[in-house]
């Protein structure tokens, strides 16, 4: 369309809008003047900001109303990369055990953003120097920290894209967004990568006591109904301070931190590593492994274009970098792609894939045994022979129905950087040294258990 014609059409639309909202006796000349004023104002940034208030209030079941402190956060939330998180479950397959656990990474990211904003306000009150650019960068970093999660979060972490962690994909997406937003995410990326000069800002995003963990413990506890995960996030944030560029907790907050560490330990055993949850997630892994095996043999499998790309291409490499094509396809991938495929695969000619998918859709999960010591080769072989006979499965394919693995729970790791406790004297010591809770030192030790999955 010619530019002159476009302007005439635009003006006509403006006149129609103004005429609709004006008194019936308004003259055509008056309406024409109003239309010109409207078009002038509409094209100005000031008027645009009036029409679109980006400091939205979002109602969250944990914290109440969350207000977005910076306009760019609204734009990032509206971006397709972030909207995809609405379709990524926070707790993988946990909803098969805890029916309420259907919350998403979208929920969690907004909650972590709220806590970050509260932490920054609290630290500023205590005299910690945080500029507006740094505060905005920290908020962006925590908002986007999980943007690279794939379907069902951690469950398929290294199966869909081999050798590439979700944090590497998050970084790649943030760098792409930084180009789109003309460098506005540069500080956020530095904070996310821990290359920014103020180290405590990265610790707010990722550390033994960060806004990520504070939110997911409370949120996962709320949606699963497991009360052991409830922590006093507001009190912990009030106790935060900065000493020698490190995030620390004031001495009077010691008991809240003790409860936080213990709550994390309990949530791992009761939710994240719950044996039935593990059985469901292992079943999902076996389905994807079998599908990839068949795809490698040239079998035609129903799947969405994005899922097809990763199923039939060995994506991922040692340098942890995704190509532009891989990133584009990954940004279209979510839980729905996987589950819709599994529903169709129930009728696939391959009996192994069809059986596994039927079991997933109808929640026929494998039985799981958990113990402190590893299962012997004899135990595993005996179980495999038993199940192979019962299910009429060839022994060379029995690994899809009988298999072993390990569980690891490490509630508090002070080997790299623990949680510093700021004493009244100004000295900073590790929380485990200061605590009179003898269990806290025990929580520093990683606990491993072994499991055996099979169909009885």
C-alpha positions as CSV (number, residue, x, y, z in Angstrom):
1,X,0.0,0.0,0.0
2,X,1.3,3.5,-0.9
3,X,2.4,5.6,2.1
4,X,-0.2,8.3,1.4
5,X,-3.0,5.8,1.3
6,X,-1.7,4.3,4.6
7,X,-1.8,7.7,6.3
8,X,-5.3,8.3,5.0
9,X,-6.5,4.9,6.2
10,X,-4.9,5.6,9.6
11,X,-6.5,8.9,9.9
12,X,-9.9,7.5,8.9
13,X,-9.6,4.8,11.6
14,X,-8.7,7.5,14.2
15,X,-11.7,9.6,13.1
16,X,-14.0,6.6,13.4
17,X,-12.7,5.8,16.9
18,X,-13.1,9.4,18.1
19,X,-16.5,9.8,16.5
20,X,-17.7,6.7,18.3
21,X,-16.6,8.1,21.7
22,X,-17.7,11.8,21.0
23,X,-21.0,13.6,21.4
24,X,-23.4,13.3,18.5
25,X,-23.4,17.0,17.9
26,X,-19.6,17.3,17.4
27,X,-18.7,19.0,14.1
28,X,-16.6,17.2,11.4
29,X,-14.0,19.9,11.7
30,X,-13.7,19.4,15.5
31,X,-13.4,15.6,15.0
32,X,-10.7,16.1,12.3
33,X,-8.6,18.2,14.8
34,X,-9.1,15.6,17.5
35,X,-8.0,12.8,15.1
36,X,-4.7,14.7,14.3
37,X,-4.0,15.2,18.0
38,X,-4.8,11.5,18.7
39,X,-2.4,10.4,16.0
40,X,0.4,12.7,17.3
41,X,0.0,11.5,20.9
42,X,-0.3,7.9,19.9
43,X,3.1,8.0,18.2
44,X,4.8,9.6,21.2
45,X,6.5,7.4,23.9
46,X,4.8,9.3,26.7
47,X,1.3,8.4,25.4
48,X,2.4,4.9,24.6
49,X,3.4,4.4,28.2
50,X,0.1,5.7,29.4
51,X,-1.8,3.3,27.1
52,X,0.4,0.3,28.2
53,X,1.4,0.2,31.9
54,X,4.1,-2.4,32.1
55,X,4.3,-2.4,35.9
56,X,1.7,-5.1,36.1
57,X,0.3,-6.6,39.3
58,X,0.4,-10.4,39.1
59,X,-1.6,-12.4,41.7
60,X,0.6,-15.2,43.2
61,X,-0.8,-17.8,45.6
62,X,2.3,-17.6,47.8
63,X,3.2,-13.9,48.0
64,X,0.0,-12.1,47.0
65,X,0.3,-9.4,44.4
66,X,3.7,-9.1,42.6
67,X,4.5,-5.8,40.9
68,X,7.1,-5.8,38.1
69,X,9.6,-3.1,39.1
70,X,11.0,-2.5,35.6
71,X,9.3,-2.2,32.2
72,X,11.7,-4.5,30.5
73,X,10.6,-7.4,32.7
74,X,7.1,-7.1,31.2
75,X,8.6,-7.3,27.7
76,X,10.7,-10.3,28.6
77,X,7.7,-12.1,30.2
78,X,5.7,-11.5,27.0
79,X,8.5,-13.0,24.8
80,X,7.8,-16.5,23.4
81,X,11.0,-17.8,25.1
82,X,9.5,-17.0,28.5
83,X,5.9,-17.9,27.6
84,X,7.1,-21.4,26.8
85,X,7.7,-21.9,30.5
86,X,4.0,-22.0,31.0
87,X,4.1,-25.4,29.3
88,X,7.1,-26.8,31.3
89,X,6.2,-28.5,34.6
90,X,8.3,-27.5,37.6
91,X,8.4,-31.0,39.1
92,X,8.6,-33.3,36.1
93,X,6.5,-36.3,36.8
94,X,5.7,-35.6,40.4
95,X,2.1,-34.9,39.6
96,X,1.6,-38.7,39.3
97,X,2.3,-38.9,43.0
98,X,1.2,-35.4,44.2
99,X,-1.9,-34.5,42.1
100,X,-1.5,-30.8,42.9
101,X,2.0,-30.6,41.6
102,X,1.0,-29.1,38.2
103,X,2.7,-25.8,38.7
104,X,5.2,-24.6,36.0
105,X,8.5,-23.0,35.6
106,X,6.6,-19.8,34.7
107,X,5.2,-19.7,38.3
108,X,8.6,-20.3,39.8
109,X,10.4,-17.7,37.8
110,X,7.9,-15.0,38.8
111,X,8.2,-16.0,42.4
112,X,12.0,-15.9,42.3
113,X,11.7,-12.4,40.7
114,X,9.6,-11.2,43.6
115,X,12.1,-12.5,46.2
116,X,15.0,-10.9,44.3
117,X,13.2,-7.5,44.3
118,X,12.5,-7.9,48.1
119,X,16.2,-8.8,48.7
120,X,17.5,-5.8,46.8
121,X,15.2,-3.4,48.7
122,X,16.3,-4.9,52.0
123,X,20.1,-4.7,51.1
124,X,19.7,-1.1,50.0
125,X,18.1,-0.2,53.3
126,X,21.2,-1.7,55.0
127,X,23.4,0.6,53.0
128,X,24.6,-1.9,50.3
129,X,25.4,0.0,47.1
130,X,23.2,-1.4,44.3
131,X,22.6,0.9,41.3
132,X,19.3,0.9,39.3
133,X,21.1,-0.8,36.4
134,X,22.5,-3.5,38.7
135,X,19.1,-4.0,40.4
136,X,17.5,-4.3,36.9
137,X,20.2,-6.7,35.8
138,X,19.8,-8.9,38.9
139,X,16.0,-9.1,38.4
140,X,16.4,-10.0,34.7
141,X,19.0,-12.7,35.7
142,X,16.7,-14.4,38.2
143,X,13.7,-14.1,35.9
144,X,15.5,-15.9,33.1
145,X,17.6,-18.3,35.1
146,X,15.4,-21.3,34.2
147,X,14.5,-20.2,30.7
148,X,16.6,-23.0,29.2
149,X,14.7,-25.9,30.9
150,X,13.4,-28.6,28.5
151,X,10.3,-30.7,28.8
152,X,9.5,-31.9,32.3
153,X,12.4,-29.8,33.7
154,X,15.3,-32.0,35.0
155,X,13.8,-35.3,34.0
156,X,15.0,-35.2,30.4
157,X,17.9,-32.8,31.1
158,X,20.7,-34.7,29.2
159,X,18.5,-36.9,27.0
160,X,17.0,-34.5,24.5
161,X,20.2,-32.4,24.0
162,X,23.2,-34.5,25.1
163,X,26.1,-32.8,26.9
164,X,24.3,-29.4,27.3
165,X,23.0,-28.3,30.7
166,X,19.9,-26.2,31.0
167,X,22.0,-23.3,32.3
168,X,24.0,-23.4,29.0
169,X,20.7,-23.1,27.1
170,X,19.5,-20.4,29.4
171,X,22.7,-18.4,28.7
172,X,22.3,-18.9,24.9
173,X,18.7,-17.7,25.1
174,X,19.7,-14.7,27.2
175,X,22.4,-13.8,24.7
176,X,19.8,-14.0,21.8
177,X,17.4,-11.8,23.8
178,X,20.3,-9.3,24.5
179,X,20.7,-8.8,20.8
180,X,16.9,-8.3,20.4
181,X,16.8,-5.8,23.3
182,X,19.9,-3.9,22.0
183,X,22.2,-4.8,24.9
184,X,19.8,-4.2,27.8
185,X,20.6,-7.7,29.2
186,X,24.4,-7.3,29.3
187,X,24.6,-6.7,33.1
188,X,22.2,-9.5,33.7
189,X,24.3,-11.9,31.6
190,X,27.4,-10.9,33.6
191,X,25.6,-11.5,36.9
192,X,24.3,-14.9,35.6
193,X,27.8,-16.0,34.6
194,X,29.4,-14.6,37.8
195,X,31.7,-12.3,35.8
196,X,30.2,-9.1,37.2
197,X,32.3,-7.1,39.6
198,X,29.9,-7.4,42.5
199,X,29.9,-11.1,43.3
200,X,27.0,-11.0,45.8
201,X,24.6,-10.2,43.0
202,X,25.4,-13.6,41.4
203,X,25.0,-15.3,44.8
204,X,21.4,-13.9,45.0
205,X,20.8,-15.8,41.7
206,X,22.8,-19.0,42.3
207,X,24.4,-20.1,45.6
208,X,23.6,-22.3,48.6
209,X,21.1,-19.6,49.7
210,X,19.7,-18.0,46.6
211,X,16.3,-16.7,45.6
212,X,15.8,-19.7,43.3
213,X,16.0,-22.2,46.2
214,X,13.9,-19.9,48.6
215,X,11.1,-19.9,46.1
216,X,11.1,-23.5,44.9
217,X,11.1,-24.9,48.4
218,X,8.0,-22.9,49.4
219,X,6.3,-23.3,46.0
220,X,6.8,-27.0,45.7
221,X,5.7,-27.5,49.3
222,X,2.6,-25.5,48.6
223,X,1.6,-27.4,45.5
224,X,2.5,-30.9,46.7
225,X,1.0,-30.4,50.1
226,X,4.2,-31.5,51.8
227,X,4.5,-29.1,54.7
228,X,8.2,-29.9,55.5
229,X,9.3,-27.6,52.7
230,X,7.8,-24.5,54.2
231,X,10.5,-22.0,55.0
232,X,10.4,-18.4,56.3
233,X,11.6,-16.7,53.1
234,X,10.6,-13.2,54.2
235,X,12.6,-13.5,57.5
236,X,15.6,-15.0,55.7
237,X,15.6,-12.1,53.2
238,X,15.4,-9.6,56.1
239,X,18.5,-11.3,57.6
240,X,20.6,-11.0,54.4
241,X,23.6,-8.7,54.3
242,X,26.8,-8.2,52.3
243,X,30.3,-8.5,53.8
244,X,33.5,-8.3,51.7
245,X,31.4,-8.6,48.5
246,X,29.8,-11.9,49.7
247,X,26.2,-12.5,50.6
248,X,25.9,-13.4,54.3
249,X,23.2,-13.9,56.9
250,X,23.1,-11.9,60.2
251,X,23.7,-14.0,63.3
252,X,20.1,-13.7,64.5
253,X,18.9,-15.5,61.4
254,X,20.8,-18.7,62.2
255,X,17.7,-20.7,63.1
256,X,15.8,-19.8,60.0
257,X,18.8,-21.0,57.9
258,X,19.0,-24.2,59.9
259,X,15.3,-24.8,59.1
260,X,16.0,-23.9,55.4
261,X,18.7,-26.5,55.1
262,X,16.8,-29.2,56.9
263,X,13.7,-28.4,54.8
264,X,15.7,-28.9,51.6
265,X,16.9,-32.3,52.8
266,X,13.4,-33.4,53.7
267,X,11.9,-32.2,50.4
268,X,14.4,-34.1,48.4
269,X,13.5,-37.4,50.1
270,X,9.8,-36.7,50.3
271,X,9.2,-35.1,46.9
272,X,12.1,-34.8,44.4
273,X,13.5,-38.3,45.1
274,X,10.3,-39.9,46.2
275,X,10.6,-43.5,45.0
276,X,7.4,-43.5,42.9
277,X,8.4,-40.1,41.3
278,X,11.7,-41.7,40.4
279,X,10.0,-44.7,38.9
280,X,7.8,-42.4,36.7
281,X,10.7,-40.3,35.6
282,X,12.8,-43.4,34.8
283,X,9.9,-44.7,32.7
284,X,9.8,-41.5,30.8
285,X,13.5,-41.7,30.2
286,X,13.2,-45.3,28.9
287,X,10.5,-44.2,26.5
288,X,12.7,-41.5,25.0
289,X,15.7,-43.8,24.8
290,X,13.7,-46.4,22.9
291,X,12.2,-43.7,20.6
292,X,15.7,-42.5,19.8
293,X,16.8,-46.0,19.2
294,X,14.0,-46.6,16.7
295,X,14.5,-43.2,15.1
296,X,18.2,-44.1,14.6
297,X,17.0,-47.2,12.8
298,X,14.9,-45.2,10.4
299,X,11.6,-46.0,12.0
300,X,8.9,-43.4,11.3
301,X,7.6,-41.9,14.6
302,X,4.8,-39.5,15.1
303,X,6.0,-36.2,16.7
304,X,5.8,-32.5,16.4
305,X,8.4,-30.7,14.2
306,X,10.4,-29.5,17.2
307,X,10.4,-32.9,18.8
308,X,11.2,-34.6,15.5
309,X,14.3,-32.4,15.1
310,X,15.8,-33.6,18.4
311,X,14.6,-37.2,18.0
312,X,16.2,-37.7,14.6
313,X,19.3,-35.4,15.1
314,X,22.0,-36.0,17.6
315,X,22.0,-32.5,19.0
316,X,24.5,-31.2,21.5
317,X,28.3,-31.1,21.6
318,X,31.3,-31.0,23.9
319,X,31.6,-27.2,23.7
320,X,28.2,-26.8,25.3
321,X,27.0,-24.5,22.5
322,X,23.8,-24.9,20.5
323,X,23.6,-23.9,16.9
324,X,21.0,-21.2,15.9
325,X,18.8,-23.9,14.4
326,X,19.0,-26.1,17.6
327,X,18.1,-23.1,19.7
328,X,15.2,-22.2,17.5
329,X,13.8,-25.7,17.6
330,X,14.4,-26.0,21.4
331,X,12.4,-22.8,22.0
332,X,9.4,-24.5,20.5
333,X,9.7,-27.7,22.6
334,X,7.7,-28.3,25.7
335,X,5.8,-31.0,27.8
336,X,3.0,-31.1,25.2
337,X,5.3,-32.2,22.4
338,X,6.4,-35.2,24.4
339,X,3.1,-36.3,25.9
340,X,1.2,-36.0,22.7
341,X,3.8,-38.3,21.0
342,X,3.6,-40.8,23.8
343,X,-0.2,-41.0,23.5
344,X,0.2,-41.9,19.8
345,X,3.1,-44.3,20.4
346,X,0.9,-46.5,22.5
347,X,-0.3,-48.0,19.1
348,X,3.2,-48.2,17.5
349,X,4.1,-51.6,16.0
350,X,7.2,-51.8,18.2
351,X,6.0,-53.8,21.3
352,X,8.6,-52.3,23.7
353,X,7.8,-48.7,22.8
354,X,4.0,-49.4,22.8
355,X,4.1,-51.1,26.2
356,X,6.2,-48.4,27.8
357,X,3.9,-45.6,26.5
358,X,0.8,-47.5,27.5
359,X,2.2,-47.8,31.0
360,X,3.0,-44.1,31.2
361,X,-0.4,-42.9,29.9
362,X,-2.3,-45.2,32.3
363,X,0.1,-44.8,35.2
364,X,1.2,-48.4,35.3
365,X,4.6,-47.6,36.9
366,X,7.3,-50.0,37.5
367,X,7.8,-51.2,41.1
368,X,10.9,-49.7,42.7
369,X,13.1,-51.0,45.5
370,X,15.5,-48.6,47.3
371,X,18.4,-49.6,49.5
372,X,21.7,-48.2,50.8
373,X,23.9,-50.7,49.1
374,X,24.1,-51.5,45.3
375,X,22.1,-54.4,43.9
376,X,24.3,-57.3,43.0
377,X,24.6,-58.5,39.4
378,X,23.0,-61.8,40.4
379,X,20.0,-60.0,41.9
380,X,19.5,-57.9,38.7
381,X,20.0,-60.9,36.4
382,X,17.5,-63.0,38.3
383,X,14.9,-60.2,38.2
384,X,15.5,-59.6,34.5
385,X,15.0,-63.3,33.7
386,X,11.8,-63.4,35.8
387,X,10.3,-60.3,34.1
388,X,11.4,-61.4,30.6
389,X,9.5,-64.6,31.0
390,X,6.4,-62.9,32.4
391,X,6.2,-60.2,29.8
392,X,7.5,-62.3,26.9
393,X,10.3,-59.8,26.3
394,X,13.7,-60.9,24.6
395,X,16.6,-60.7,27.1
396,X,18.4,-58.2,24.8
397,X,15.5,-55.7,25.4
398,X,14.9,-56.4,29.0
399,X,16.9,-53.3,30.0
400,X,13.8,-51.3,29.3
401,X,11.8,-53.2,31.9
402,X,14.4,-54.0,34.6
403,X,17.1,-51.5,35.5
404,X,19.1,-50.0,38.3
405,X,20.3,-46.5,39.3
406,X,21.5,-44.2,42.0
407,X,19.8,-41.4,44.1
408,X,21.9,-38.7,45.7
409,X,20.8,-36.1,48.3
410,X,23.2,-33.3,49.1
411,X,21.2,-30.7,51.2
412,X,24.2,-28.4,52.0
413,X,27.5,-28.3,50.2
414,X,30.1,-26.0,51.8
415,X,33.0,-27.4,49.8
416,X,32.9,-24.5,47.3
417,X,31.1,-21.7,49.1
418,X,28.8,-22.3,52.0
419,X,26.4,-20.0,53.8
420,X,28.3,-17.3,55.7
421,X,27.0,-16.3,59.1
422,X,27.9,-12.6,60.1
423,X,28.6,-12.5,63.8
424,X,28.1,-9.4,65.9
425,X,31.9,-9.1,66.1
426,X,32.0,-8.7,62.3
427,X,33.6,-12.1,61.8
428,X,32.0,-14.4,59.1
429,X,32.0,-18.2,59.7
430,X,30.2,-21.1,58.0
431,X,26.7,-21.8,59.3
432,X,27.6,-25.4,60.1
433,X,30.4,-24.3,62.4
434,X,28.2,-21.8,64.3
435,X,25.1,-24.0,64.6
436,X,24.4,-25.9,67.9
437,X,22.4,-28.3,65.7
438,X,24.6,-31.3,65.4
439,X,22.6,-32.6,62.5
440,X,23.7,-29.7,60.4
441,X,27.3,-31.1,60.0
442,X,25.7,-34.4,59.0
443,X,23.7,-32.6,56.3
444,X,27.0,-31.6,54.7
445,X,27.6,-35.2,53.8
446,X,26.1,-36.5,50.5
447,X,23.8,-39.5,51.0
448,X,23.5,-42.0,48.2
449,X,21.0,-44.8,47.7
450,X,20.5,-47.4,45.0
451,X,17.3,-48.4,43.3
452,X,16.0,-51.3,41.2
453,X,13.0,-50.8,38.9
454,X,11.1,-53.8,37.5
455,X,7.6,-54.9,36.6
456,X,6.1,-57.4,39.0
